Amino acid sequence: MNNLALIATVLIVMALAYQLGLTRSKAVAGSGERLHSRPGYYGVLVALWCGLPALLLFILWSVFEPGIIDLLVFQQLPPEVAAFSEREQQLVMRRIAALAAGQNVADPQDFERLAASQQARLEMLGHLSMLATMSIVAVVGLVVARRHVTPRLRARNHVEKAITALLATCSGVAILTTVGIILSMIGEAMNFFRFVSPVEFFFGTTWNPRFSSSGAGGQGEYGLLPLLWGTLMVSIIALLVAIPLGLMTAIYMAEYAPAWLRSVAKPVIEVLAGIPTIVYGFFALIVIGPFLSGFGELVGLNIRTTSALTAGLVMGIMIIPFVSSLSDDIITQVPKALRDGALGLGATKSETIRQVVLPAALPGIVGAFLLAASRAIGETMIVVLAAGNNPVLHANPFEAVSTITVTIVNQLTGDMDFASPQSLVAFALGLTLFVITLGLNVIALVVVRRYRQQYE
């Protein structure tokens, strides 16, 4: 039984426990005694007592069991394996794990076959032990909880506390995941700055990481400014496309469009946000790029197929729903009394929109723009396919550029040594990108919060 089937079995047992708890509570209530809570709460409480300890045991077992098995298997290996380097030992353990899983391994040695057989036995024994222990824990929890179904049991309070703890745990997992990502990026970025000084990285104008042997001058040059400028150039072009089109779309949908057209057109526009970015990248590479190149030949301009303009235009189309949908929601939240007051004073509909509605909705609209900007700065697939890969500091949007996201992909592609500056620089770039997008998101949230405080 695999882990997914085991979890499904636990959920089924919890459903049966709920029914038993519900039946027990109804029987107690039918005897003439008044329950503290509704019968459903008792059923949920019995299900929680039955399933949660078993699931907790499963999580702990899944976390610690692989390490214990690896330690037991490694202790049975020949003494000469202990003299191997750490990387060689990891390779041996991976080969043993592959053999234990039934995979093909090139030229397995006798001690590897023996160790794989032992690991398979230990895994089977561990799985059966876990299954037996979880069954015992679930049954004990079911029996104990069912016996405690009495009129004095405050089932609703216990269930609400359990749900509150579950919600807090989910929030904590999300927060700890974010903190873990940040700390890992900071740690690897600090390792990178042992090779390259922060001044050279943040203020350098040349990007040329040479994948050669280390030594004096062998690490290359890691100037961030060409990548940062390429990212900003593509994002600015995207915003120049998305902001006017998105804002005009939002104004029309909120103020002019009839209800039937709004109910059809708004979901269609929002579909653009659900299209995979790789599709946008192919669209830019196959359609928009050749079109711009051909148009440039007609007017005497040299526009490359892969350029900042190509990536920016397609990215602008992609983020139109972010601007239009958020702006539309914000404009429709402007109190109707403001519109009626302006119209009552003799203003036309267009004057009311320009001089009353838009100024009132401006904080929220600015927040929508900043959120769209952060989305554009962090985009990867469109710029990978459509922007080219030319990390040179220039101001020509018709030429290829390289962005921070493209460079991260390039630095982490292939079999890399994560102890070299050529790979560690990806973490420094990711940390820089994270700080930029985080700053934009914080500004957007502050602006939107002020708007909500004003009208709610």
C-alpha positions in Angstrom: 0.0 0.0 0.0 1.6 3.3 -1.1 1.4 6.5 0.9 -1.5 8.0 -1.1 -3.6 4.8 -0.6 -2.7 4.8 3.1 -3.9 8.4 3.5 -7.1 7.6 1.7 -7.7 4.7 4.0 -7.2 6.9 7.0 -9.8 9.4 5.6 -12.2 6.6 5.0 -11.7 5.4 8.6 -12.3 8.9 9.8 -15.6 9.0 7.9 -16.7 5.8 9.6 -15.6 7.2 13.0 -17.8 10.2 12.3 -20.8 8.0 11.7 -20.1 6.1 14.9 -19.7 9.3 16.9 -22.9 10.7 15.4 -24.8 7.6 16.2 -23.5 7.5 19.7 -24.4 11.2 20.3 -27.9 10.6 19.0 -28.3 7.6 21.2 -27.3 9.6 24.3 -29.7 12.4 23.3 -32.5 9.9 22.8 -32.1 8.7 26.4 -33.5 11.9 27.6 -30.2 13.7 28.4 -29.5 17.1 26.8 -26.2 17.4 24.9 -24.0 20.4 25.2 -23.4 20.5 21.4 -25.2 19.4 18.2 -24.6 15.7 17.3 -22.5 16.5 14.3 -19.8 18.1 16.6 -19.5 14.8 18.5 -19.1 12.9 15.2 -16.4 15.3 14.0 -14.6 15.1 17.4 -14.6 11.3 17.3 -13.3 11.4 13.7 -10.5 13.8 14.8 -9.5 11.6 17.7 -9.4 8.6 15.4 -7.6 10.2 12.4 -5.3 13.0 13.6 -3.0 10.9 15.8 -2.6 8.4 13.0 -1.9 11.1 10.4 0.6 12.7 12.8 2.3 9.3 13.3 2.4 8.9 9.5 4.1 12.3 9.0 6.7 11.7 11.7 7.4 8.2 10.4 7.8 9.4 6.8 10.3 12.1 8.0 12.5 10.0 10.1 12.3 6.5 8.6 14.4 7.1 5.4 17.3 8.5 7.5 17.2 5.6 9.9 17.1 3.0 7.1 20.0 4.8 5.3 22.0 4.7 8.5 21.4 1.0 9.1 22.2 0.2 5.5 25.4 2.3 5.5 26.6 0.6 8.6 26.5 -2.8 6.8 28.6 -1.6 3.9 32.3 -2.7 3.5 34.8 -0.7 5.5 36.4 0.6 2.4 33.2 2.6 1.5 33.7 4.6 4.7 37.0 5.9 3.2 35.2 7.3 0.1 34.5 11.0 -0.2 31.1 12.3 0.8 30.0 12.7 -2.8 31.1 9.1 -3.6 29.2 7.9 -0.6 26.1 9.7 -1.7 26.5 8.1 -5.1 26.8 4.7 -3.6 23.7 5.2 -1.5 21.7 6.4 -4.5 22.7 3.3 -6.5 21.6 1.1 -3.6 18.3 3.0 -3.4 17.8 2.5 -7.1 18.5 -1.2 -6.9 16.1 -1.5 -3.9 13.4 0.2 -6.0 13.9 -2.3 -8.8 15.6 0.1 -11.2 18.4 -0.8 -13.5 21.9 0.2 -12.4 25.0 -0.1 -14.5 27.5 -2.8 -13.2 26.2 -3.2 -9.7 28.7 -4.7 -7.3 28.0 -7.6 -4.9 27.9 -5.4 -1.8 25.5 -3.0 -3.5 23.1 -5.9 -4.3 23.3 -7.2 -0.8 22.7 -3.7 0.7 19.8 -3.1 -1.7 18.2 -6.4 -0.6 18.6 -5.3 3.0 17.2 -1.9 2.3 14.2 -3.4 0.6 13.6 -5.7 3.6 13.9 -2.8 6.0 11.5 -0.6 4.0 9.0 -3.4 3.9 9.3 -4.0 7.6 9.1 -0.3 8.3 6.0 0.1 6.1 4.2 -2.9 7.9 5.2 -1.5 11.3 3.9 1.9 10.4 0.6 0.4 9.1 0.2 -1.7 12.3 1.0 1.2 14.6 -1.3 3.6 12.8 -4.1 1.0 13.0 -3.6 0.6 16.7 -3.5 4.3 17.3 -6.7 4.9 15.2 -8.6 2.2 16.9 -7.6 3.4 20.4 -8.5 6.9 19.5 -11.9 5.8 18.2 -12.7 3.7 21.3 -11.6 6.4 23.8 -13.4 9.2 21.9 -16.6 7.3 21.6 -16.6 6.5 25.3 -16.2 10.1 26.1 -19.4 11.1 24.2 -21.4 12.4 27.2 -23.8 15.3 27.7 -21.1 17.2 29.6 -18.5 16.9 26.8 -18.1 20.3 25.1 -17.6 18.9 21.7 -18.2 22.1 19.8 -15.5 23.9 21.8 -13.0 21.1 21.2 -13.8 20.9 17.5 -13.5 24.7 17.0 -10.1 24.7 18.8 -8.9 21.9 16.6 -10.0 23.8 13.5 -8.3 26.9 14.7 -5.1 25.0 15.3 -5.4 23.5 11.8 -5.8 26.9 10.3 -2.9 28.3 12.3 -0.8 25.4 11.2 -1.6 26.0 7.5 -0.7 29.7 7.9 2.5 28.7 9.7 3.5 26.3 6.9 3.0 29.1 4.3 5.0 31.6 6.4 7.8 29.1 7.2 8.0 28.1 3.6 8.6 31.7 2.6 11.1 32.2 5.3 12.9 29.0 4.3 13.1 30.1 0.7 14.5 33.5 1.7 17.1 32.1 4.1 18.3 29.5 1.5 18.7 32.3 -1.0 20.5 34.5 1.4 22.8 31.7 2.4 23.8 30.8 -1.1 24.1 34.4 -2.1 26.5 35.0 0.8 28.6 32.1 -0.6 28.6 33.8 -4.0 29.8 37.1 -2.5 32.9 35.2 -1.2 34.0 34.9 -4.8 32.7 38.3 -6.1 32.4 41.5 -4.2 28.9 43.0 -3.8 30.2 46.3 -5.3 31.3 44.5 -8.5 28.0 42.6 -8.7 25.5 45.5 -8.1 27.4 48.2 -10.0 29.3 46.2 -12.7 28.4 46.9 -16.3 29.7 43.7 -17.8 28.1 40.3 -17.6 30.5 37.5 -18.7 30.5 34.5 -16.4 33.1 32.2 -17.9 32.5 28.5 -17.3 36.2 27.7 -17.2 38.7 26.6 -14.6 38.9 28.8 -11.5 41.8 31.0 -11.0 42.8 34.6 -11.5 40.4 36.1 -13.9 38.9 32.7 -14.6 35.6 33.3 -12.8 34.4 35.9 -15.3 32.6 39.2 -14.7 29.3 39.5 -12.9 27.9 43.0 -13.4 24.2 43.1 -12.6 23.3 46.4 -14.4 22.9 44.9 -18.0 20.5 42.3 -16.7 18.6 44.8 -14.5 18.3 47.2 -17.3 17.1 44.5 -19.7 14.5 43.5 -17.1 13.3 47.1 -16.6 13.2 47.7 -20.4 11.0 44.7 -21.1 8.8 45.5 -18.1 8.4 49.2 -19.1 7.4 48.2 -22.6 4.9 45.7 -21.2 3.4 48.3 -18.9 3.1 50.8 -21.7 1.0 48.3 -23.5 -1.0 46.9 -20.6 -1.8 50.1 -18.6 -3.6 52.1 -21.3 -5.4 49.1 -22.8 -6.3 47.6 -19.4 -7.4 50.9 -17.9 -9.5 51.8 -20.9 -11.1 48.3 -20.9 -11.9 48.7 -17.2 -13.5 52.1 -17.7 -15.6 50.8 -20.5 -16.7 47.7 -18.6 -17.5 49.6 -15.4 -19.2 52.7 -16.9 -20.4 52.2 -20.5 -20.8 48.5 -21.2 -24.3 47.0 -20.9 -24.8 44.2 -18.3 -25.0 41.4 -20.9 -21.8 42.5 -22.7 -20.0 42.9 -19.4 -21.0 39.4 -18.3 -19.5 38.0 -21.5 -16.5 40.2 -22.2 -15.0 40.3 -18.7 -14.6 36.5 -18.3 -13.2 36.3 -21.9 -10.6 39.0 -21.1 -9.7 37.3 -17.9 -9.0 34.1 -19.8 -5.8 35.8 -21.0 -4.4 35.5 -17.4 -5.0 31.7 -17.5 -3.0 31.0 -20.7 0.3 29.3 -19.9 3.2 31.7 -20.3 5.0 29.2 -22.5 2.2 29.6 -25.0 2.8 33.3 -25.0 6.4 32.7 -25.6 5.8 30.6 -28.6 3.3 33.2 -29.9 5.9 35.9 -29.5 8.6 33.8 -31.2 6.5 32.6 -34.1 4.1 35.4 -34.8 4.9 38.7 -33.1 8.7 38.5 -33.7 8.6 37.9 -37.4 5.8 40.4 -37.8 7.8 43.2 -36.1 10.9 42.2 -38.1 9.0 42.4 -41.4 7.4 45.7 -40.4 10.8 47.1 -39.5 12.1 46.3 -43.0 9.1 48.2 -44.5 9.8 51.4 -42.5 13.6 51.1 -42.6 14.2 49.9 -39.1 16.3 46.9 -38.0 14.1 45.1 -35.6 15.3 41.7 -34.5 12.9 38.8 -34.2 14.0 38.2 -30.6 14.1 41.6 -28.9 13.0 43.6 -25.9 10.1 45.0 -28.0 8.8 41.5 -28.9 8.9 40.3 -25.4 7.5 43.5 -24.0 4.5 43.6 -26.4 3.5 40.0 -25.7 4.1 40.4 -21.9 1.9 43.5 -22.0 -0.9 41.5 -23.6 -0.5 38.9 -20.9 -0.8 41.3 -18.0 -3.8 43.2 -19.4 -6.2 41.2 -17.3 -4.3 42.0 -14.1 -4.8 45.7 -14.9 -8.3 45.6 -16.3 -9.9 43.2 -13.8 -8.4 44.9 -10.7 -9.2 48.4 -12.0 -12.7 47.4 -12.9 -13.4 46.1 -9.5 -12.0 49.2 -7.9 -13.9 51.6 -10.2 -17.2 49.8 -9.5 -16.6 50.2 -5.7 -16.6 54.0 -6.0 -19.8 55.1 -4.2 -22.7 55.9 -6.5 -23.4 59.0 -4.6 -20.2 60.6 -6.0 -21.4 59.9 -9.6 -24.9 61.2 -8.8 -23.6 64.4 -7.2 -21.4 65.2 -10.2 -24.2 64.5 -12.7 -26.6 66.5 -10.6 -24.2 69.5 -10.8 -24.4 69.3 -14.6 -21.2 67.3 -15.4 -21.4 65.0 -18.4 -20.7 61.3 -18.0 -17.2 61.6 -19.4 -16.4 64.5 -17.1 -17.7 62.6 -14.1 -15.4 59.7 -15.0 -12.4 61.9 -15.5 -12.8 64.3 -12.7 -14.7 62.3 -10.0 -14.5 58.5 -10.5 -10.9 58.1 -11.6 -9.5 60.4 -8.9 -11.5 58.6 -6.3 -10.3 55.2 -7.5 -6.8 56.3 -8.2 -5.1 54.7 -5.1 -6.6 51.3 -6.0 -5.7 51.7 -9.7 -2.1 52.5 -8.8 -2.0 49.4 -6.7 -3.2 47.4 -9.7 -0.5 48.9 -11.8 2.2 48.0 -9.3 0.9 44.4 -9.0 1.0 44.1 -12.8 4.6 45.6 -12.8 5.7 43.0 -10.3 4.2 40.3 -12.4 6.0 41.6 -15.5 9.4 41.8 -13.7 9.2 38.2 -12.5 8.1 36.7 -15.9 10.4 34.0 -17.2 9.2 31.9 -20.2 8.2 34.8 -22.5 11.6 36.5 -22.1 13.4 33.2 -22.4 11.9 32.6 -25.8 11.3 36.2 -27.1 13.9 38.5 -25.6 17.0 36.8 -26.8 20.1 36.5 -24.7 22.3 39.5 -25.1 23.5 40.7 -21.7 24.8 44.1 -23.0 24.0 47.5 -21.6 22.2 49.4 -24.4 19.0 51.4 -24.8 17.8 50.0 -28.1 14.5 48.1 -27.7 14.9 46.6 -31.2 17.9 44.6 -30.1 18.0 41.4 -28.0 18.5 41.8 -24.2 18.9 39.5 -21.3 16.9 39.7 -18.1 17.4 38.5 -14.6 15.0 35.5 -15.0 16.6 34.4 -18.3 20.1 34.5 -16.7 18.9 32.4 -13.7 17.6 29.8 -16.1 20.9 29.8 -18.1 23.1 29.6 -15.0 21.1 26.6 -13.5 20.8 24.7 -16.8 22.8 21.5 -17.2 25.0 19.6 -14.8 26.5 22.4 -12.7 28.8 22.5 -9.7 26.8 24.4 -7.0 30.0 25.4 -5.3 31.2 27.5 -8.2 30.4 31.2 -8.6 28.9 30.5 -12.1 26.0 28.6 -10.3 25.9 30.5 -7.0 25.2 33.8 -8.9 21.7 32.5 -9.7 20.8 32.8 -6.0 22.2 36.3 -5.8 20.1 37.2 -8.9 17.0 35.5 -7.4 17.4 37.4 -4.2 17.7 40.7 -6.1 14.6 39.9 -8.0 12.8 38.9 -4.8 13.6 42.2 -3.2 12.4 44.2 -6.2 9.0 42.3 -6.5 8.5 42.3 -2.8 9.0 46.1 -2.7 6.4 46.5 -5.5 3.9 44.2 -3.8 4.3 46.0 -0.4 3.7 49.4 -2.1 0.7 48.0 -3.9 -0.8 46.5 -0.7 -0.3 49.7 1.2 -2.0 51.8 -1.5 -4.9 49.4 -1.8 -5.3 49.2 2.0 -5.6 53.0 2.2 -8.2 52.9 -0.5 -10.3 50.3 1.3 -10.0 52.2 4.5 -11.4 55.3 2.7 -14.5 53.6 1.3 -15.2 50.7 3.5 
